[in-house]
Amino acid sequence: MRLLVTRPEDDAALQAAALTSRGHEVFLAPLLQIEMERPPLDLENVQAVIVTSRNALRALERHPQKDALLQLPVFAVGEATARAANGMGFREIAVGPGNGAGLADVIRDSAEPVRGALLHLSGQDLAFDLAAALPDYELRRAVMYRAVPAEDLPGKIPQLVREGKLDGAILMSPRTAATFVSLLRGHDLLEPAARLICYCLSEAVAEAASPLGAGLRVPGKPREEDILALIDAEAASS
């Protein structure tokens, strides 16, 4: 299949390599640029860290308080984030199912509010409001990065869409999907884009992509490996 990868650059390269190894032809169009932040972190009486993105861990890599955080337990939103946390040096890691609501359940099962605050390392924009889901806990949110939308589709991507030379696009966040719709609209490409299949990480992503009128595919679980398996299954049956 001829697939458009829309993740920010670091993750796009990893996803592209995984797709290429499966025999797919890949085109890159990073739709969000990640700008790292390193704010001072209030660690007083913190019982654990919450990480809902690998980008938050990347921002932590050169943070002056990194070593102190590595001594704390961490709640990771999903398996990929947990692997990244383990690679960074976190040792006590609880793994969520890949979405915020499921992570909130894991936190309630494992952490008691009276034991201290939870430090949420996040991006500027939240896909899920953990504070609202965990009203009995003291959540301290530290914004570790900002995702800035691309101003245009790169290079030959508009032409590929116009000429029907792409089979699908992989969309990993609602903001990525909304940016994709906006940029395609700016090139007057909504009609040809309707021929695409959009592989969406979650129903929220699919909803953001719905103005395209394209085919929408959502895996059973919101994990990258499940999107890749879905793509492989469809490629095998086509």
Secondary structure, DSSP 4 states (H G I P E B T S, - for coil): -EEEE-S-HHHHHHHHHHHHHTT-EEEE---EEEEE-------TTEEEEEE--HHHHHHHTT-TTHHHHTTS-EEESSHHHHHHHHHHT--SEEE--SSHHHHHHHHHHH--GGG-EEEEEEESS-SS-HHHH-TTS-EEEEEEEEEEEPSS--TTHHHHHHTT---EEEE-SHHHHHHHHHHHHHTT-HHHHTTSEEEESSHHHHHHHGGG--EEE--SSS-HHHHHHHHHHHHHH-
